[in-house]
Amino acid sequence: MNNNITRRDWLNKSATVLGSSFVGAIAGFNPLLGNTKGSTVVNTPIRMMFNENPYGPSQVARKAMRKAFSESNLYSMRYAKAEFKILMAKLNGVTPEHIAVGFGSGEILKKAALMNGIDKGELISPALTFETINRFAKTMKSNVKRIPMDNKIGIDLDRTAESVGSRTKLIYLCNPNNPTGSIMGTDQLESFCKTMSKKSIVFVDEAYHEYVTDPNYRSMINLVKKGHNVMVSRTASKVHGLAGLRVGFAITTPEIAKRLESYLTDSLNVIGLRAAIASYQDERFQAHSVEQNNRAKKIVTNHLDNKGIEYLDSQTNFIFIKTGMNIAEFQPAMEKNGVIVGRPFPPYNKWCRLSMAKPEEMENFNTGMDRVLG
Ligand SMILES: Cc1ncc(COP(=O)(O)O)c(C=O)c1O
């Protein structure tokens, strides 16, 4: 099997067998998973599009999952969920009543939009950010006000504050932001949250919290502890590498946590919960993930610096790069070079969001980009 096969080639090839519920297992090759056969060589195409952790799940999480197989016939997920909440509370210095779980933090975002929709509130969010909450707010037929980015493609807190009106019941801020990877000034964000949470719930999405290296960064959990009307979301999908297991949670006031929990349509599954419980206690793996991520970023940013290509400071596991080429052309051209990069983020069409893979794989991006940009 040619490792450099493109997704389009693969889809064309598999089209004839799709009718017979073919799910993509040509000799260990899957267009989304890349080459799934064990190999020491770099497998292509390399996934650099969904901000995943190339190292997860950790050995500790795998062991916990194997152990949980034997619990799978039991309704034990309720106990596992309670255990998970107790652990998250302990790790974050709050009570379990401050924690609401979700099928990934994506579900927390959707439930916040649901709650806001039920309350007939307006949502305010940045023009360029993670879209889940905005999409779900539209499903709820809520008014969604998008605030233009500042001139450094940062979240404009002053303009956001000015836009808050009597109908605003939810303000969404992603810190670090996706797709830019950058953080807001902590003091400014803190004072924004303190003031604005008197008028509306302020939701700070901290999906990439563990990757931040800026010493000035602080989580907004401290404000939750002080009783402000603030919600923070976290996920097991990123630094823990458990994206496929769907485990996330919110840290917020007991009142909001209770409401979010009341919208949970069922319980998370026991394997995911056991993996997350193990992984959150596995500090070595988290440190390893962050360290490798920083190495990967350095390989790319050194190359971009040498080439004089602009990019934003990244506090995450992805970098927003101004390639100067329309992403509609850049993305397929990179795929031909064995690398799948992120989707378009209009109106920043000449930018590319690049997720970090393993350091040894990042050279593939560098050489591919050189070929594509000429
Ligand atoms: C900023 C942000 N929030 C939330 C999520 C949702 O992640 P999950 O639902 O896997 O926890 C993502 C996923 O990429 C994200 O980038």
The ligand as an SDF file (V2000), in Angstrom:
LIG
                    3D

 16 16  0  0  0  0  0  0  0  0999 V2000
  -11.3400   25.1530   22.3610 C   0  0  0  0  0  0  0  0  0  0  0  0
  -11.9720   23.8190   22.3620 C   0  0  0  0  0  0  0  0  0  0  0  0
  -12.9500   23.5660   23.2140 N   0  0  0  0  0  0  0  0  0  0  0  0
  -13.5500   22.3750   23.2680 C   0  0  0  0  0  0  0  0  0  0  0  0
  -13.1860   21.3720   22.4010 C   0  0  0  0  0  0  0  0  0  0  0  0
  -13.9500   20.0820   22.4570 C   0  0  0  0  0  0  0  0  0  0  0  0
  -13.1680   19.0640   22.8510 O   0  0  0  0  0  0  0  0  0  0  0  0
  -13.7940   17.7390   23.5010 P   0  0  0  0  0  0  0  0  0  0  0  0
  -15.2630   17.7560   23.2090 O   0  0  0  0  0  0  0  0  0  0  0  0
  -13.0900   16.6370   22.8320 O   0  0  0  0  0  0  0  0  0  0  0  0
  -13.5210   17.8590   24.9550 O   0  0  0  0  0  0  0  0  0  0  0  0
  -12.1610   21.5780   21.4780 C   0  0  0  0  0  0  0  0  0  0  0  0
  -11.7670   20.5140   20.5490 C   0  0  0  0  0  0  0  0  0  0  0  0
  -10.9590   20.6240   19.6910 O   0  0  0  0  0  0  0  0  0  0  0  0
  -11.5430   22.8390   21.4520 C   0  0  0  0  0  0  0  0  0  0  0  0
  -10.5660   23.1260   20.5910 O   0  0  0  0  0  0  0  0  0  0  0  0
  1  2  1  0
  2  3  1  0
  2 15  2  0
  3  4  2  0
  4  5  1  0
  5  6  1  0
  5 12  2  0
  6  7  1  0
  7  8  1  0
  8  9  2  0
  8 10  1  0
  8 11  1  0
 12 13  1  0
 12 15  1  0
 13 14  2  0
 15 16  1  0
M  END
$$$$
